[in-house]
Amino acid sequence: MMLITAYRERQTRHREKIIRLLNFLKEETYSDFKTLMLLFGFRDHKSLYSLLSKVEGMGLIQKHVLVSRTKKISLWGITNDGLAVVIQPDDEIFPARFEPSKLTGWTLEHHLDNQMARIILEKKGACGWIHGDRTTFLSRYQVSHRPDGLIALPSGTVIAIETERHLKTKARYQSIIASHLLARTRKDWIYVFYIVPDPQKKRGLERLFDSIQYVIVNHQHIPLETRHRNVFRIYTIDELQRLDIATSMQI
């Protein structure tokens, strides 16, 4: 009897992992090994490989190896059959399935950076992630610049996420800052987290932000004060992982 109970528990846990993977890919369409390791918190690679190959064998996800000039990366994306398993009655549209032919190097890196930021914050208790390019966001917020995503911290404070692998021009940041500050005035979100890959990028972004003295709103020059600058927080991925959200938000 104990053996049967243990077997059933194991099956239940396994099914929960499959559903968790499919729910994540329903929202994210595809992901890579490193990101999925972080999502599940597995200690060894074998556990994840075993899960992925089982779900792939069921036809719920497909694997695609993307080869570029600089590297080779394995991706796992959801199929229509996988989406059918996790579609909910209140889902207004059938989500996008994984289509490898639509991938480009830039969107891939950016997409995975967003996932990494999202998972790190969710492990710290944040929830309710909304992609900036989805209809949910577009129907709810009227802004000139869409962030990569929004997420609510455990305190309920909503923050915008911007993952920045490549720095933009000063003029572009000037208009982005204006858009974020207007969103904050409307209390759409309260802080903006810029997530960058390394300390060099962080330094560059900080210098660019420091060089912006004002923003233009309704053709008026609004000088940037400390309270405006405090809305923006710049972290490397490593810093984000070590971040104590409760204390950092009291500044």
N, C-alpha and C positions, 0 to 999 in steps of 0.2 A: 504493500500500500504506500509506504514511504517513497519507494522508487517511482511509483506512478505520480505521486504528488510533486516530487522533485522534477520529474520530466515535464509535467504540466506547467510548473512555475518557469522552467527554462524556456519552454515554448512561448509562454506569455511574454517573458522578457524579450525574447527574440522578435516576436511580432511587434512589440512596442518600439524596438529599435528600427524596424522596417518602416513603421508608420511615421516615426520621428524624421527619418531620412527623407521620406516622400513628402512630408509636410514642409520640410526645409526647402527641398528642390521645387516644390509647387510654387513657392514664393521666389526662389532664386534661379530657377530653370536649370542651372548647372553649377558644379563646384569642382575643386581639385582635392587631392589627397590630404595635403597639409591642413587645409581649411576644415575638412571633414574630421580629421583627427582632433582638431581643437573643439569642434562641435560635440563630439561624443566623449572626449576626454579619455580615449583608450590609451592604455600604457604601452601596448605593442602594436606594430603595424599589421600583424597577422589577423587580429580581431577585425580590423576594418576591411582588409582585403577579402576575408571570408564573407563578411556581411555584403560588401559590394558585389562580389561574384555571385552570391546567392540571389540577390535582388535583380541583377542583370540577367541571370538564368531564367527568372520568372517573367522577363520581358517588361519590367516596370521602369528600368533605367537602361541607358546605353552608354557604353564607354567610347571615347573618341580621343585619339592621340594627335595633338596639334604640334606640328614640326615647323619651327621658324628658323631663321638664320642663326639665332643666338641660343635657342634651347628647344627641348622637347618636353611637352607637358601633357599628362593624362588628365582627362576631364570625364566626369560622370554627369549625365543629364537625364531629366525625366522624360518619359514617353507618354503618349496619350493614354495608354493603359495604366501607367503609374498615376497619372492625374485623376483618372476615373476612380481609383481606390480612395483618394483623399478629397475629392470634390465635395463641397458642403451645400446644403439646400439654399443657404443665403449667399452663395457665390454668384455674383451677377453675370460674370463671364467665365468661359472655360479658359483657364490660364494657358500661357504659351508653353508648348513642348520644346525640347532641346533640338535646335537645328544647327549642327556644326558648320554648315556652309555659310551661315550668317556671322560667324565669329571674325573679329579682327583683333590683332595684338593689343591695341590700345584699350578697346572696350573690355577685353578679357582681364587685363591687369587691374583696371579700375573696378570692375565687377567683383573681383576676388578681394581687393583692398576693402571695399564696402562690407563684404561678408565678414572679413576678419574683425573690423571695427564693431560691427553689429554683435558678433558672437562674444567678443571680449566684454562689451557693455552688458549683454544679457546675462553673462556669468556673474556680473556684479549686481544683478537684480533689476536691470533696466528691462522694459518691455514695450510692446506695441509698435514695433518697427514699421515704418511706412516708407516705401521707396519714393524718391522725388519724381521719378518718371512714370509713376502709375496713375491710373484714373482716380484712385482713392485720394491721392494728394491733389491732383489737378482740379477735382471737383470741390475740394474743401478750402484750398488756399489760392488766393489771387496775388501772385508775386512776380516781379520781373525776372528774378533769378531763382531757379529751383535748386535747393540743396540736394545732396546725394540721398539723404534720408532724414527721417525724424525718429526720435525714440524718447520714451518717458523714463526718467530716472526713478529710483525707488521712492523718492520724495514726492513724485508726481510732476516735477519740473520737466517740461519738454525742451529738448535740445535738438539743434540741427547738426547734422554730420556732413563734413566736407572732406573727402579723402583726396589728397593732393600729391600726385606722383610727379607732375610737371608744373612748374610755376608759370603763372599767367603774367600779363603786363600790369604795371601800376594802374593804368587807366581802367583796366578790367576789374581789378580788386576794388578800386574806388566805387564803381557802380554796384559791385556785389555787396560791399559793406553797407552802402545806402539801402539796398533791398533788405538785408538782414535787420538793420536797425528799424526800418519801417515795420517789418514783421514783428519785431520785439515790442514796438509801441502798441501794436494790435494784440499783443500777448499770444501770437500764433506759436512762438517759441521764445525762450528766454536767453539761452546761450548758444554759441556756435563753436563746435569742436572741429578744429582743423587737424586731420591726422596725416602725418607725413612719414615716409619710410625710414629716414635717417636724420641724425643731428645736423648735417650740412644743409639739407632741405629746410629744416626747422629754422636754422640761422638765416637763410636766404629769405624765407617767408616773413620772419620777424622784422628784418631790415626793410622789406617792401612795405609792410604794414606801418612801421615807424615813419616812413617817408611820406605817408599820406596824411596831410594836415587837415583836410576838410572833405566833405562829400557834398554832392549837389542833389537837393530835393526840391522839386517844383521850381527849378531854375534859381534856387537860392543856395548860397554857400553856407553849409553848416560846419563850424569848426568841430573837430573831433576832440572830445574831452576824455579824461580818465574813465569816467563812467561808461562812455561808449566803447572804449578799448577793452574794458573788462568783460564785455559780452563775448569777446573772441578769445578762445584758448587754443594754443598750438601744442600738440603732443606728437612725439614719435610713437610708433606702435608699441615699443618697449615701455615707454612712459605710461601709455594708456593701460597696459597690463598691470603696472604697479600702482596705478592711480587709486587713491582712496576718495571715492566720489563724494562722500558726506562732507569731509573737511575741505576738499578743493572748491566746493560750491559756496563756501561761506565768505569768499573774498569780496 
